[in-house]
Amino acid sequence: MTFTSDNTNGYTDAELDTLNAEWDAIVEAEGLEEYTDEYNEREKQHSDAVSRRVSPTARTELQAALTDSLSPEAITAIAAYLQAAPHAVDDNDAGTSALQELHWFHEELIALIGVDEFNGKMNALGL
C-alpha cells in the first residue's frame, strides 16, 4: 500500500511520505508479508485509521477558518451543543461513524480556544 494524492485528501507530499513510512514500520515490526490475508487485514485496519485522520495542513486551515469566522463565544456554544451528542448509535455503523466525527469536531473546537477559556465562557454564557 502506498498513500498518494490520488487515494487521500488534503495531505502534502511530506505528510504522505510520513504516512508511508508509518505503514512501512508497521509491516516490518509485525513481520507482515504482502499478498497474505494477515497483510490485507492489517492494511485495511491501518487505511481505515488513516482515513479518520485530518492532515496537519487541513487542520490548520480549519482552525484559521473557524477563528476568522466565529467568536470564541460562538465556538464555545457550538462545542457545548455538540457535547450533548451521543457517541454511538446501536446497530448503525454509519450513524456511529457520523457521531464519532461530531465528537472529534467537538474536541477540536475545545482545543482551539483552550479548556480553561471554554469552561469560563460556558459559565459566562450560562451553558
C-alpha positions as CSV (number, residue, x, y, z in Angstrom):
1,M,0.0,0.0,0.0
2,T,1.2,3.5,-0.8
3,F,-0.6,6.6,0.2
4,T,-0.8,9.1,-2.6
5,S,-2.6,12.2,-3.5
6,D,-5.0,10.0,-5.6
7,N,-6.1,8.0,-2.6
8,T,-6.0,10.6,0.2
9,N,-7.3,14.2,0.6
10,G,-5.5,17.2,1.9
11,Y,-2.1,15.8,2.6
12,T,1.1,17.4,1.4
13,D,3.9,15.3,-0.2
14,A,5.8,15.4,3.1
15,E,2.8,14.3,5.0
16,L,2.2,11.4,2.5
17,D,5.9,10.4,3.0
18,T,5.3,10.3,6.7
19,L,2.2,8.1,6.3
20,N,4.1,5.7,4.0
21,A,7.0,5.5,6.4
22,E,4.5,4.7,9.2
23,W,3.0,1.9,7.2
24,D,6.5,0.5,6.3
25,A,7.3,0.5,10.0
26,I,4.1,-1.4,10.8
27,V,4.9,-4.0,8.1
28,E,8.4,-4.5,9.4
29,A,7.5,-4.5,13.1
30,E,4.7,-7.0,12.6
31,G,6.5,-9.1,10.1
32,L,3.7,-8.8,7.5
33,E,4.2,-10.4,4.1
34,E,2.5,-8.8,1.2
35,Y,-0.4,-10.7,-0.5
36,T,-1.3,-12.6,2.7
37,D,-4.6,-12.4,4.5
38,E,-2.9,-11.0,7.6
39,Y,-1.2,-8.3,5.5
40,N,-4.5,-7.4,3.8
41,E,-6.4,-7.3,7.0
42,R,-3.8,-5.1,8.7
43,E,-3.6,-2.9,5.7
44,K,-7.4,-2.3,5.8
45,Q,-7.2,-1.5,9.6
46,H,-4.5,1.0,9.0
47,S,-6.1,2.6,6.0
48,D,-9.4,2.9,7.9
49,A,-7.5,4.6,10.8
50,V,-5.7,7.0,8.4
51,S,-9.0,7.8,6.7
52,R,-10.3,9.1,10.0
53,R,-7.3,11.5,10.5
54,V,-7.2,15.0,9.4
55,S,-3.9,16.2,7.8
56,P,-2.0,18.8,9.7
57,T,-2.4,21.2,6.8
58,A,-6.2,20.7,6.7
59,R,-6.4,21.1,10.5
60,T,-4.5,24.4,10.3
61,E,-6.8,25.6,7.5
62,L,-9.9,24.6,9.5
63,Q,-8.7,26.4,12.6
64,A,-8.0,29.5,10.6
65,A,-11.4,29.4,9.0
66,L,-13.1,29.0,12.4
67,T,-11.2,31.7,14.2
68,D,-11.6,34.1,11.3
69,S,-15.4,33.4,11.1
70,L,-16.6,32.8,14.7
71,S,-16.1,34.5,18.0
72,P,-14.8,32.4,21.0
73,E,-18.3,32.6,22.4
74,A,-19.8,31.1,19.2
75,I,-17.1,28.3,19.3
76,T,-18.0,27.7,22.9
77,A,-21.7,27.5,22.2
78,I,-21.2,25.1,19.3
79,A,-18.9,22.9,21.4
80,A,-21.4,22.9,24.2
81,Y,-24.2,21.7,22.0
82,L,-22.0,19.0,20.4
83,Q,-21.1,17.8,23.9
84,A,-24.6,16.6,24.4
85,A,-24.5,14.3,21.3
86,P,-24.3,10.6,21.9
87,H,-21.1,8.8,20.8
88,A,-22.8,5.8,19.1
89,V,-26.0,4.5,17.5
90,D,-26.8,0.9,18.2
91,D,-26.6,-1.3,15.1
92,N,-25.9,1.6,12.8
93,D,-22.3,1.9,11.7
94,A,-22.9,5.0,9.5
95,G,-24.6,6.8,12.4
96,T,-21.9,5.8,14.8
97,S,-19.2,7.0,12.4
98,A,-21.0,10.3,11.9
99,L,-21.3,10.8,15.7
100,Q,-17.6,10.0,16.1
101,E,-16.8,12.7,13.6
102,L,-19.0,15.1,15.7
103,H,-17.1,14.1,18.8
104,W,-13.8,14.8,17.0
105,F,-15.1,18.2,15.9
106,H,-16.2,19.0,19.5
107,E,-12.7,18.1,20.8
108,E,-11.1,20.3,18.0
109,L,-13.3,23.3,19.0
110,I,-12.3,23.0,22.7
111,A,-8.7,22.6,21.8
112,L,-9.0,25.7,19.5
113,I,-9.9,28.0,22.4
114,G,-8.4,26.0,25.2
115,V,-10.1,24.1,28.1
116,D,-9.9,27.0,30.6
117,E,-11.4,29.5,28.2
118,F,-14.1,27.0,27.2
119,N,-15.1,26.4,30.8
120,G,-15.0,30.2,31.6
121,K,-17.1,31.1,28.6
122,M,-19.5,28.2,29.3
123,N,-20.1,29.8,32.7
124,A,-20.3,33.3,31.4
125,L,-22.8,32.3,28.7
126,G,-24.9,30.2,31.1
127,L,-24.4,27.0,29.0
